[in-house]
Amino acid sequence: MNKPLLALFAFAVLSLPLSAWSCATHQFICNQAGYPQLDCCLADKNQTPSAYYHHCEGGPNSPECAAMQKAEEFLTQNRTEIFAHLLADSNCPVHQFSTDYDSCHGKFEDKVNAFVKANATGWNYSLECPIKNSNQTVLFFANESTLSEIALLLNGRLNAYYNSNTSLATPTPEPSLFASVSPTAAPASGTDFIQQFFSELSKALQAFFSQLQGLLGVKA
């Protein structure tokens, strides 16, 4: 008898081990979001918060998603590095359903992490797993777009946060696929500088002689 299959394209997940994306993948997401200066591995290094809050039952938009609930709390404390980590965890495909860690959860994440560490392009990966205490299976799927969508979401949330809290020390977003960075004017060349100098000098002389003519009562 075939088990019902739940197909989850891009986002799926819940399992007890603390690890979600590896440090390399977490930092990759933050780099792509335009915030490479954040230590997005810190939450795992310090085990902050506890393992329960790194998982997301029902998906990131669900009121049952512990990871996003806790992420919002850390954001109000200006702990953006923890917020970024938990946002990525809440969108990790194997953190919304309870599955075996060794044969599914860890296997899926290790494969994605290997692609990231190898700077692979055009990759995609899927893995079908049985859901614990259920007669159903779930198909987890991720590719480059999965991480890009998470990075885009993170970029929007952090930009909005700092724009609405101008008193905070704002990390300057670095150029990335998702960060809108205004171009800086190129420094003037030697020729351009000389031309600009004489142009400004000419304007100043014209203004001087105009004032002098006024003082002398001379009409132009």
C-alpha positions as YAML, in Angstrom:
chain: A
units: angstrom
residues:
- id: 1
  name: MET
  ca: [0.00, 0.00, 0.00]
- id: 2
  name: ASN
  ca: [1.44, 3.34, -1.06]
- id: 3
  name: LYS
  ca: [1.80, 6.05, 1.55]
- id: 4
  name: PRO
  ca: [0.30, 9.48, 0.80]
- id: 5
  name: LEU
  ca: [2.98, 11.86, -0.42]
- id: 6
  name: LEU
  ca: [3.21, 15.49, 0.63]
- id: 7
  name: ALA
  ca: [5.21, 17.42, -1.95]
- id: 8
  name: LEU
  ca: [6.92, 20.47, -0.47]
- id: 9
  name: PHE
  ca: [8.74, 22.51, -3.06]
- id: 10
  name: ALA
  ca: [11.23, 25.00, -1.59]
- id: 11
  name: PHE
  ca: [10.07, 25.02, 2.03]
- id: 12
  name: ALA
  ca: [9.23, 22.13, 4.38]
- id: 13
  name: VAL
  ca: [10.29, 20.74, 8.22]
- id: 14
  name: LEU
  ca: [10.62, 19.88, 12.16]
- id: 15
  name: SER
  ca: [13.14, 17.70, 13.90]
- id: 16
  name: LEU
  ca: [14.81, 17.89, 17.28]
- id: 17
  name: PRO
  ca: [18.56, 18.25, 16.53]
- id: 18
  name: LEU
  ca: [19.75, 21.86, 16.85]
- id: 19
  name: SER
  ca: [21.52, 22.04, 13.52]
- id: 20
  name: ALA
  ca: [19.58, 23.35, 10.53]
- id: 21
  name: TRP
  ca: [21.53, 24.87, 7.68]
- id: 22
  name: SER
  ca: [25.25, 24.58, 8.42]
- id: 23
  name: CYS
  ca: [27.31, 27.61, 9.38]
- id: 24
  name: ALA
  ca: [28.46, 27.89, 5.77]
- id: 25
  name: THR
  ca: [24.88, 28.02, 4.47]
- id: 26
  name: HIS
  ca: [23.71, 30.46, 7.14]
- id: 27
  name: GLN
  ca: [26.57, 32.82, 6.32]
- id: 28
  name: PHE
  ca: [25.96, 32.37, 2.59]
- id: 29
  name: ILE
  ca: [22.35, 33.50, 3.06]
- id: 30
  name: CYS
  ca: [23.43, 36.57, 5.03]
- id: 31
  name: ASN
  ca: [26.09, 37.41, 2.45]
- id: 32
  name: GLN
  ca: [23.55, 37.16, -0.37]
- id: 33
  name: ALA
  ca: [21.15, 39.32, 1.64]
- id: 34
  name: GLY
  ca: [23.78, 42.06, 1.72]
- id: 35
  name: TYR
  ca: [24.74, 41.70, 5.40]
- id: 36
  name: PRO
  ca: [28.04, 39.75, 5.43]
- id: 37
  name: GLN
  ca: [29.18, 41.64, 8.54]
- id: 38
  name: LEU
  ca: [26.63, 39.75, 10.66]
- id: 39
  name: ASP
  ca: [27.84, 36.54, 12.33]
- id: 40
  name: CYS
  ca: [24.91, 34.42, 11.24]
- id: 41
  name: CYS
  ca: [26.42, 31.29, 12.83]
- id: 42
  name: LEU
  ca: [26.33, 32.80, 16.31]
- id: 43
  name: ALA
  ca: [23.01, 31.22, 17.32]
- id: 44
  name: ASP
  ca: [24.39, 27.72, 16.82]
- id: 45
  name: LYS
  ca: [27.78, 28.55, 18.36]
- id: 46
  name: ASN
  ca: [26.14, 29.81, 21.56]
- id: 47
  name: GLN
  ca: [23.09, 27.52, 21.32]
- id: 48
  name: THR
  ca: [20.94, 30.64, 21.54]
- id: 49
  name: PRO
  ca: [18.05, 30.15, 21.79]
- id: 50
  name: SER
  ca: [17.43, 26.50, 22.73]
- id: 51
  name: ALA
  ca: [16.92, 23.80, 20.08]
- id: 52
  name: TYR
  ca: [13.11, 24.03, 20.18]
- id: 53
  name: TYR
  ca: [13.21, 27.59, 18.84]
- id: 54
  name: HIS
  ca: [15.22, 26.62, 15.76]
- id: 55
  name: HIS
  ca: [12.25, 24.73, 14.29]
- id: 56
  name: CYS
  ca: [9.10, 25.82, 12.56]
- id: 57
  name: GLU
  ca: [6.03, 23.63, 12.67]
- id: 58
  name: GLY
  ca: [3.53, 24.63, 10.03]
- id: 59
  name: GLY
  ca: [5.85, 26.94, 8.08]
- id: 60
  name: PRO
  ca: [7.25, 30.45, 8.72]
- id: 61
  name: ASN
  ca: [3.84, 32.14, 8.42]
- id: 62
  name: SER
  ca: [2.19, 29.82, 10.92]
- id: 63
  name: PRO
  ca: [1.45, 30.99, 14.49]
- id: 64
  name: GLU
  ca: [2.91, 27.62, 15.53]
- id: 65
  name: CYS
  ca: [6.34, 28.49, 14.07]
- id: 66
  name: ALA
  ca: [8.55, 28.74, 17.17]
- id: 67
  name: ALA
  ca: [11.58, 29.92, 15.18]
- id: 68
  name: MET
  ca: [9.89, 33.00, 13.76]
- id: 69
  name: GLN
  ca: [8.20, 33.87, 17.05]
- id: 70
  name: LYS
  ca: [11.56, 33.85, 18.80]
- id: 71
  name: ALA
  ca: [13.23, 35.62, 15.86]
- id: 72
  name: GLU
  ca: [10.87, 38.57, 16.23]
- id: 73
  name: GLU
  ca: [11.76, 38.81, 19.94]
- id: 74
  name: PHE
  ca: [15.47, 38.99, 19.15]
- id: 75
  name: LEU
  ca: [14.83, 41.64, 16.49]
- id: 76
  name: THR
  ca: [13.21, 43.92, 19.09]
- id: 77
  name: GLN
  ca: [16.47, 43.58, 21.06]
- id: 78
  name: ASN
  ca: [18.54, 44.58, 18.02]
- id: 79
  name: ARG
  ca: [20.04, 41.06, 17.92]
- id: 80
  name: THR
  ca: [19.93, 40.99, 14.16]
- id: 81
  name: GLU
  ca: [22.47, 38.17, 13.85]
- id: 82
  name: ILE
  ca: [20.20, 35.84, 15.87]
- id: 83
  name: PHE
  ca: [17.14, 37.07, 13.97]
- id: 84
  name: ALA
  ca: [18.83, 36.31, 10.65]
- id: 85
  name: HIS
  ca: [19.75, 32.81, 11.78]
- id: 86
  name: LEU
  ca: [16.27, 31.94, 13.02]
- id: 87
  name: LEU
  ca: [14.59, 33.38, 9.92]
- id: 88
  name: ALA
  ca: [16.76, 31.08, 7.81]
- id: 89
  name: ASP
  ca: [15.99, 28.12, 10.10]
- id: 90
  name: SER
  ca: [12.26, 28.75, 9.82]
- id: 91
  name: ASN
  ca: [12.58, 28.46, 6.04]
- id: 92
  name: CYS
  ca: [14.81, 25.39, 6.08]
- id: 93
  name: PRO
  ca: [12.96, 22.60, 4.24]
- id: 94
  name: VAL
  ca: [13.48, 19.99, 6.94]
- id: 95
  name: HIS
  ca: [12.24, 22.02, 9.90]
- id: 96
  name: GLN
  ca: [8.48, 21.83, 9.48]
- id: 97
  name: PHE
  ca: [7.91, 18.08, 9.81]
- id: 98
  name: SER
  ca: [9.30, 15.51, 12.22]
- id: 99
  name: THR
  ca: [11.53, 13.08, 10.32]
- id: 100
  name: ASP
  ca: [14.45, 10.81, 11.15]
- id: 101
  name: TYR
  ca: [17.63, 12.87, 11.51]
- id: 102
  name: ASP
  ca: [20.24, 10.49, 10.10]
- id: 103
  name: SER
  ca: [18.32, 9.21, 7.08]
- id: 104
  name: CYS
  ca: [16.46, 12.42, 6.24]
- id: 105
  name: HIS
  ca: [16.92, 15.69, 8.15]
- id: 106
  name: GLY
  ca: [20.72, 15.59, 8.44]
- id: 107
  name: LYS
  ca: [21.16, 13.96, 5.04]
- id: 108
  name: PHE
  ca: [19.16, 16.67, 3.28]
- id: 109
  name: GLU
  ca: [20.99, 19.55, 4.98]
- id: 110
  name: ASP
  ca: [24.42, 17.99, 4.49]
- id: 111
  name: LYS
  ca: [23.77, 17.71, 0.76]
- id: 112
  name: VAL
  ca: [22.69, 21.34, 0.47]
- id: 113
  name: ASN
  ca: [25.64, 22.47, 2.58]
- id: 114
  name: ALA
  ca: [28.01, 20.55, 0.28]
- id: 115
  name: PHE
  ca: [26.65, 22.42, -2.74]
- id: 116
  name: VAL
  ca: [27.15, 25.76, -0.94]
- id: 117
  name: LYS
  ca: [30.70, 24.99, 0.19]
- id: 118
  name: ALA
  ca: [31.62, 23.90, -3.33]
- id: 119
  name: ASN
  ca: [30.19, 27.13, -4.81]
- id: 120
  name: ALA
  ca: [28.11, 24.91, -7.07]
- id: 121
  name: THR
  ca: [25.72, 26.42, -9.62]
- id: 122
  name: GLY
  ca: [22.55, 25.05, -11.18]
- id: 123
  name: TRP
  ca: [22.11, 22.52, -8.40]
- id: 124
  name: ASN
  ca: [18.88, 21.05, -7.07]
- id: 125
  name: TYR
  ca: [18.19, 18.26, -4.63]
- id: 126
  name: SER
  ca: [15.14, 16.35, -3.44]
- id: 127
  name: LEU
  ca: [14.63, 13.68, -0.82]
- id: 128
  name: GLU
  ca: [11.48, 11.73, 0.10]
- id: 129
  name: CYS
  ca: [11.13, 10.88, 3.79]
- id: 130
  name: PRO
  ca: [8.54, 9.23, 6.02]
- id: 131
  name: ILE
  ca: [6.95, 11.51, 8.60]
- id: 132
  name: LYS
  ca: [7.28, 10.20, 12.14]
- id: 133
  name: ASN
  ca: [4.11, 8.77, 13.72]
- id: 134
  name: SER
  ca: [2.31, 9.02, 10.39]
- id: 135
  name: ASN
  ca: [1.54, 6.92, 7.32]
- id: 136
  name: GLN
  ca: [2.58, 9.83, 5.09]
- id: 137
  name: THR
  ca: [5.81, 10.76, 3.40]
- id: 138
  name: VAL
  ca: [7.12, 14.18, 2.49]
- id: 139
  name: LEU
  ca: [9.19, 15.25, -0.50]
- id: 140
  name: PHE
  ca: [11.74, 17.88, 0.45]
- id: 141
  name: PHE
  ca: [13.20, 19.96, -2.35]
- id: 142
  name: ALA
  ca: [15.77, 22.76, -2.54]
- id: 143
  name: ASN
  ca: [17.86, 24.50, -5.17]
- id: 144
  name: GLU
  ca: [19.72, 27.77, -5.64]
- id: 145
  name: SER
  ca: [16.43, 29.66, -5.73]
- id: 146
  name: THR
  ca: [15.52, 28.33, -2.27]
- id: 147
  name: LEU
  ca: [18.49, 30.09, -0.67]
- id: 148
  name: SER
  ca: [18.02, 33.16, -2.87]
- id: 149
  name: GLU
  ca: [14.42, 33.56, -1.75]
- id: 150
  name: ILE
  ca: [15.45, 33.31, 1.91]
- id: 151
  name: ALA
  ca: [18.19, 35.91, 1.33]
- id: 152
  name: LEU
  ca: [15.73, 38.24, -0.39]
- id: 153
  name: LEU
  ca: [13.30, 37.90, 2.51]
- id: 154
  name: LEU
  ca: [16.08, 38.59, 5.03]
- id: 155
  name: ASN
  ca: [17.29, 41.62, 3.09]
- id: 156
  name: GLY
  ca: [13.80, 43.12, 3.06]
- id: 157
  name: ARG
  ca: [13.23, 42.54, 6.78]
- id: 158
  name: LEU
  ca: [16.59, 43.96, 7.90]
- id: 159
  name: ASN
  ca: [16.40, 46.96, 5.58]
- id: 160
  name: ALA
  ca: [12.90, 47.77, 6.85]
- id: 161
  name: TYR
  ca: [14.01, 47.33, 10.46]
- id: 162
  name: TYR
  ca: [16.97, 49.70, 10.22]
- id: 163
  name: ASN
  ca: [15.04, 52.23, 8.13]
- id: 164
  name: SER
  ca: [12.39, 52.42, 10.85]
- id: 165
  name: ASN
  ca: [14.95, 52.61, 13.68]
- id: 166
  name: THR
  ca: [17.27, 55.37, 12.53]
- id: 167
  name: SER
  ca: [18.77, 55.80, 16.03]
- id: 168
  name: LEU
  ca: [20.38, 52.35, 15.81]
- id: 169
  name: ALA
  ca: [23.86, 51.72, 14.53]
- id: 170
  name: THR
  ca: [22.97, 50.42, 11.11]
- id: 171
  name: PRO
  ca: [25.24, 47.90, 9.40]
- id: 172
  name: THR
  ca: [25.80, 49.23, 5.89]
- id: 173
  name: PRO
  ca: [24.47, 46.67, 3.38]
- id: 174
  name: GLU
  ca: [27.16, 45.52, 0.98]
- id: 175
  name: PRO
  ca: [26.60, 45.10, -2.76]
- id: 176
  name: SER
  ca: [24.75, 41.87, -3.50]
- id: 177
  name: LEU
  ca: [22.06, 40.50, -5.73]
- id: 178
  name: PHE
  ca: [19.40, 41.71, -3.29]
- id: 179
  name: ALA
  ca: [20.86, 44.91, -1.84]
- id: 180
  name: SER
  ca: [20.09, 48.19, -3.57]
- id: 181
  name: VAL
  ca: [23.30, 50.15, -3.30]
- id: 182
  name: SER
  ca: [23.47, 53.60, -4.84]
- id: 183
  name: PRO
  ca: [26.44, 53.89, -7.23]
- id: 184
  name: THR
  ca: [29.28, 56.14, -6.10]
- id: 185
  name: ALA
  ca: [30.48, 58.76, -8.56]
- id: 186
  name: ALA
  ca: [33.86, 57.88, -10.04]
- id: 187
  name: PRO
  ca: [36.73, 60.19, -9.04]
- id: 188
  name: ALA
  ca: [37.45, 62.90, -11.56]
- id: 189
  name: SER
  ca: [40.40, 62.41, -13.89]
- id: 190
  name: GLY
  ca: [43.22, 64.97, -14.11]
- id: 191
  name: THR
  ca: [41.78, 66.49, -17.29]
- id: 192
  name: ASP
  ca: [38.29, 66.70, -15.80]
- id: 193
  name: PHE
  ca: [39.68, 68.37, -12.68]
- id: 194
  name: ILE
  ca: [41.50, 71.08, -14.71]
- id: 195
  name: GLN
  ca: [38.42, 71.77, -16.83]
- id: 196
  name: GLN
  ca: [36.27, 72.04, -13.70]
- id: 197
  name: PHE
  ca: [38.82, 74.38, -12.09]
- id: 198
  name: PHE
  ca: [38.87, 76.83, -15.00]
- id: 199
  name: SER
  ca: [35.09, 76.67, -15.31]
- id: 200
  name: GLU
  ca: [34.70, 77.66, -11.65]
- id: 201
  name: LEU
  ca: [37.41, 80.35, -12.04]
- id: 202
  name: SER
  ca: [35.61, 81.83, -15.05]
- id: 203
  name: LYS
  ca: [32.33, 82.00, -13.11]
- id: 204
  name: ALA
  ca: [34.08, 83.71, -10.19]
- id: 205
  name: LEU
  ca: [35.76, 86.29, -12.48]
- id: 206
  name: GLN
  ca: [32.47, 87.06, -14.20]
- id: 207
  name: ALA
  ca: [30.81, 87.63, -10.85]
- id: 208
  name: PHE
  ca: [33.71, 89.86, -9.74]
- id: 209
  name: PHE
  ca: [33.66, 92.06, -12.83]
- id: 210
  name: SER
  ca: [29.89, 92.34, -12.67]
- id: 211
  name: GLN
  ca: [30.14, 93.64, -9.10]
- id: 212
  name: LEU
  ca: [33.00, 95.97, -10.10]
- id: 213
  name: GLN
  ca: [30.96, 97.44, -12.95]
- id: 214
  name: GLY
  ca: [28.12, 98.08, -10.54]
- id: 215
  name: LEU
  ca: [30.41, 99.91, -8.15]
- id: 216
  name: LEU
  ca: [31.88, 102.04, -10.95]
- id: 217
  name: GLY
  ca: [28.52, 102.73, -12.50]
- id: 218
  name: VAL
  ca: [29.59, 101.18, -15.77]
- id: 219
  name: LYS
  ca: [26.83, 99.65, -17.85]
- id: 220
  name: ALA
  ca: [27.49, 96.36, -19.59]
...
